[in-house]
Amino acid sequence: MKAKRRRISLITNTLLVAAFTAVFAVGFFPQQAMPIYGGTEISAIYNGVRGTDKVSFMFNVYENAAVVEKIVDILDENDIKATFFVGGCWADDNGKTLNKIVQSGHEIANHGYFHKDQKMLSYEKNREEIYLTGVIVKALCGAELTLFAPPSGSYSDATLQAATELGYKVIMWSKDTIDWRDSDKAKIVSRATKNLTGGDLILMHPKEHTLAALPEIIAYCNLNGLKPITVSENISPKNTQNS
């Protein structure tokens, strides 16, 4: 087991060196500077397709692998697929949990490497945070990431440009449980379900009180004819009313 962990660590460390080299090259050579996107061609996405019966559970993950695994278990028991936006440094330390998410059929997405305030970063640093996470996650579980959620919902034009250049859509949310601050299960349920409608993206984190609230949130969806699907499915033009 120790030998296997050493091999995985060697692989991820090697990939990180290669990734840092690639990111550095973007900032070093003038001809590879920031791509230009005109007008309002790129913007963050705050909800999925409206007028449907689909909603999405999105979990931003930088902690509590044990809670993450229990969340996966509850989702699996209810035949629900969710999207987990993982931090790169968390993924590097929790390959087992990362693979459990993938093997259960859930969507993995990008939440930056070190949970930095992307709005305060240069284009090059924005790109680095996003790019390195994608490299590590792919190395650990094979997933190709296409969605990026900026930590704390903080982003700038440079963030949008860097993400787009790397092939990502920038994802925000329409329902915030604020579970990172408040540990009241009833508040979590209320914030997730109040006026919940098709196209909503419900933001949560792997907290014990969120784990406790999740069955009630699922029950509300079932009672009101709402079907949780992944964020990618929810924002797709192919998303329709038919379940």
CORUR-V908068 format. One line per field, one symbol per residue. phi: phi as a letter, one per 20 degrees, with the letter a starting at -180 (. if undefined). psi: psi as a letter, one per 40 degrees, with the letter a starting at -180 (. if undefined). burial: # if it has 9 or more other C-alpha atoms within 8 Angstrom, else .. A space follows every 10 residues. Layout:
phi->???
psi->???
burial->???
This chain:
phi->.fffffffff ffffffffff fffgffeeeg fdfgfdceld fcbfddbeff mdddccecde ccblgffgff fgfffffdld dcddedffff gfecgffgff gffeneedcd cnedlefffe efgffgffgf fffffffffe cnfeecccdf gmmebcgfff fffffendee ddadcdflff dddegfffff ffdflfbgnf ddebcfdfff gfeggfffff fffdmddfcf fgffeffffc fff
psi->dddddddddd dddddddddd ddddddddhd efahihhibf diiiheiahi eafhihhhhh heigdddddd dddddddefh hihhhiiddd ddefdddddd dddeeihhih fidefigdde iidddddddd dddddddddd eehhieihhh hefhiadddd dddddefihh hbiehhefed dhehdddddd ddehfhihei hhhiigiddd dddddddddd dddefhhhii ddddeheehi dh.
burial->.......... ##..##..## ..#..##... .......... ...####### .######### ##..#.#### ##.###...# ########## ##.##.#### ##...##### ###.#.###. #.##.##### ########## #...###### #..###.### ####...### #########. ..#.#.###. ###...#### #######.## #.###.#..# ##...##### #.####..#. ...
